[in-house]
Structure formats: structure tokens, C-alpha cells
């Protein structure tokens, strides 16, 4: 038997991960993503062991990476920080979203309920807010998925509408395993609440996708499908269905008394005398 040539040895050392990008289209998205995570990390040890010796750069490379990360973080801060004089509507909107997120914080573990409650609270304040549900099919290089976020439409003086994307989970969605120092620097520029115009979001996603790729590769890892730029664009900038339905009655309100005891989005109903309230339950 002939010894393996260099190309063959390289293919064994660096698997192409054919199953890492595969997923089941039957069943829920949760099942599909769980499979992707499991498949992706199956080869983590071997891939990392093979690639890590190649990643030892010199000090100049490290300095260049640090400078690039600092510049990217600064660019994101400029994109994402509302300026009161130049953008008073956005400044006020950001304040109102923060306030709503704080009051409704007990709901945060329930993503759909939390988003819907914030959307409804903003509508009560007079904003044209909606809950956007994005869903996309898988294609070459793109894993299927779905995602929810809030948006706000503002009517401009010329009669056109300007759209803002609001996401209280954006920072959590941007985290990666074992982030590099450079990626941590970029993440530090993200606000607690993402409030951004679509064109600004596009630039933010490009920065995050590029830096996440560098971070993962510096650890000897391949980029999973849900961290690729195309997937991120589908989540926040792809086709979506918008709803303005108020908070479902089944959603349990949090500990804040002003949230517990008022009916969001509906007129107050008079209960018959035979109905008594104990805590949050009707008897």
C-alpha cells in the first residue's frame, strides 16, 4: 500500500465537515439548531488540535488585530448611539424601549411574550410598533430558521415612513463560544437594547460576522451556519410578517403591580360580583 501523499494527509487533518452544515427540515427549528450545534462541535478537538499551531502570529499581527477591533467597536458606537440634537425621535424611543424592557423584565425568559408585551406597551405610548416574524427556507450556504424582533415605523415630514429595528436579545444572539479578546472588544460596543435603522443594522451585521469568523478561527474552529453573514442578514433584514396584536391573555405578567393588574390593549371590563380576585387568579 502506497503511503499517503501530502494532500491526503491534509484532508484527514482538516475535515470538510459535510455533516456540520446538514440539518433536518422536518420538526422544529429548535431540533434543527440542536443538531447543528452537536454536529459542529463533534470535530472541535481534532480541528483545533490540527489548526492551532498555524495560528501563532507575531506581535505585529496581534497589534493589527487589536487596532482593527478597536476601530470596528468605535464605528459601531457611532452607528448605535442616539444623538439627542440630531435624532430626538430615536433618543426618546430608546428611552421608552429601555423603560418598557425594565418594567416587563420578569417576562424576559419568554421571548415571544416579552417582545409582544414591549411592542404593546410602545403602541400605548403612541408608537407605530409591531412584532416582526422572519422565517426563511434553507438554501445553498444558508441554514433555515426563524426569528422575532420588534420594529417601529415613524412617519416623516415628506409622508414617507422610516423604520427602526428593536431587539432586546441582540447582544445574547451575538455571543460566540470562547470569544477572542478582539471579539470581546467589538461586543462591548453593543448597547443593552438594539435600536437601529435597517441600513445601520446591515453594517453592524457585517462587522459582527467578520469579527466572529476571526474569533472562531483563532480558536481553530470553523464558522457554523448560524454565524455566517447570510444567516444574520436573514434574521434581521430578510422578509418578515408583521403583527400588532396585543399581549395574549395567557401571558403571565411579572411582579410589577402596574403590569399585573391592568389589561394591556383592551378596555377595562367590569367583573360580576360573584367573581373574586386572589392574587392573580380569578375564583
N, C-alpha and C positions, 0 to 999 in steps of 0.2 A: 504493500500500500504506500503510495507516494505521500510524503509529508505535506501538510497544509501550507499553501503559499501565504504571503502577507495579507492579501485581500480577504482570503477565507478566515484567517485568524482575526482580522479586524471586524468582520461581520459577526463572529462569535462574541467578541468583546463588547461590541456596541449593537445590541439588538435593535431591530427596527420597530419593535413593539406593535405588531399588527393588531393584537387584541386590545391594546391600550386605548384605541380610538373606536372600538366596537361597542355597541350598546343594544339593548333590547328595545324595540319600538312598541312592544306590547307591554301593558302595565303602566304604572305611574312614572312620572318624571323622577320621583324620589328613588325608585328602584333603578332607573337608568343611571342616575348620577352615582348611586351607591356602587353599582358595578364598575363605573368608570374609575372611581376612587380606588376600589380594590385592585383593579387591573393595573392601574397606573403605578401603584406602589409595590406591586409584586417584584419588579425588577430594580427597585430603588437601590438595594445594596450592591448588586453587581454592577449596575451602570455607574453609580457613584464611585465604586472602587476602581473602575476602569478609567474614568474621566478625570478624577480629582488630581492626579499628578500633572495633567496638562494645564490646569487652571492656576498654577502658581506663577503669577505675574510679578514684575519688579515693582519697586516703589513708585516709579513714574506712572505705571498703569493704574496703580491704586489711587494716586493723586488725581489722575484724569477722571476716574470713575467717581470720585468724591465731588469733584468740581461739576461734573455733568449732573449728578444727583441734586446738588445744591441749586443749580440753575433751573432744573426741572421743578423743584419744590417752589422756588420763587415765582416761576411762571404760573404755577397752579394757584398760588396765593393771590396773585394779581387777577386771575380769572374768577376766583371764587369769593373774594371778599367784597361784600356790597359797600359801595361808597355813597354816603348819605346825600351829598350835594349832587353828584352825577346821576344817582339812581335811587331816588327816595322811595319809589314804589317797592323796589326789591328790598331795600333796607327794612321797611315796615313789614313786608311779607315775611322776611326771615325772622323778625322778632315774633310775629304771630305764630309761625310754624314752631319755633322753639317753645313758646308758651304752651301751645297745644300738646306738643310731644311730652312736655314735663307733666302737665296735668293728667294726661292719659297714659303715663308711663306704666302703670300696673297692667296694661293690656299688651305690652311690647312682646311678650312671648308668643302671642297670637298675631302673626304678621298681617294676615288679611284683615283681621278685626281692628288692629291698631291703625293700619293705613286708612281703612274706611272711616274710623272714628275721627282721625285727624282731618280727612277730607270733609266730613260732615261739619265739623267744628269751624273749619275755614269758610264753608258756604254760609254758615250762620253769621259770620262776620262780614259777609258781602262779597267774598271772592268767588270767581267762577272756577271752582276746583272740581276735579274729577279723579276717579280711580282708573288708572290705565292698566290693562291686562295684555301683555305682549305674549305671543305664542308663535313658535316657528318650527318648521319641519327640518329634519336633518338633511344635509346635502354634502357634497364633497368638501371636506375640510371644516364642516360645521356640524356640531352635535345638536340634536333637537332640544328644546327646552321651553320654559315659560317663566314669566316674572311679572310682578306687580309693583307699581310705584304711583305716586300722586303727580298730577300736573295742575298748573294754574294758567288760565288764559286771561290776558289783560287787553282791553280794548284801547287802541292808540287813537291819537287825535285825527289821524287820516282815515279812520274807520277799519284799519287792519288790526288783527289780533297778534299779540306776542305771547309766546308760550314759554313757561318755566317748568322745568322738571324738578320735583321734590322727592328726595329719597332719604329716609331716616335710617336706612340699613346700609347705605353705600360704603361706609368705612369697613363694616364687617364683611361685605361682599368683596372687598379689595385685598383682604389679607391672604398671605400665602404661607406655606409651611417653611419654617426655618428661614425667614427673610434675611437678606444681606443688610449690612449697615446702610448701604446706599438706598435700598428699598424702604427701610425704616424712615430715612430722611424724607423721601417722597411722600410716604403716608402721613408724616407729621404735618404736611400742608393741608390735609383734608379736614374740613370742619365737621362738627358732630352731625350737622344736618346739611345734606347736599341740596343746594338750590341754585340752579344753573339753566341758562338758555341752551337749546339743542346744539348750536354751533360751538358753544363753550364746552359742553359735555363731550363733543367729538374730540376736541383737543385733549381734554383730561384723559379720556379713554386711551388715546394713542400713547400718551406719556406712561400711564399705568401699565399698559400691555407691554411696552418696550422694556420698562424697568423690571416688571415681573419676570419677563423672559431672561433678562440678565441675571436676576437674583437666583432663579431656579437653576440656570446653567452653571452659576458659580458654585452651586452645591452638587453639581454632577447630575442634575435631574432634567428630564425632558419637560417641555411645556404641555400640560394636559389640555384637552379640548376646551374646557370651560375657562381657561385663562388666555385663550387666543383672542386677538383683536376682533376678529369676525364675530365671535360669540358675544363679546362685550357690546359690540355695536347692535347686535340683535336684541339684547336685553333692554337697552335704554333708548335706542334710536330706530328700532325696527317697527313694523306695522303693529298696531295695538287696537284694542277695543276699549272705549271709554264709557264709564258708567257714573252716574251721580246719585245712585240710590243711597239712602241714609243707612246708618248703622243697623244691622239686623237685630231684631228683638232678642235673639238667642245669645248675642254677645254680652257677657257679663262685664259690667262696669267695674272700675277699680275702686280704690279706697277713698278717693277724693269725693267728699259729700256732694259737691256741685255736679259731679259726673254721675254719681249713683242715683240721685233722686229726681233727675229731670229726663224727660223723654226727648231724645235728640231728633230734631227734624219733623216732629209731629205735634199737632195741637194737644194741649193738656186734656185728658179725659177725666170725667167725674166717675169715681168708682161707687157702686151701690153700697149702702150702709152695711150690708152683710159681709162685705169683703174687708178683712183686716190685714194690715201690713206688719210683718215681724221681720226686722232686718231688711233683707232684700227680697223676701219671699211673700207671696200672697196666699192667705189661708181662706 
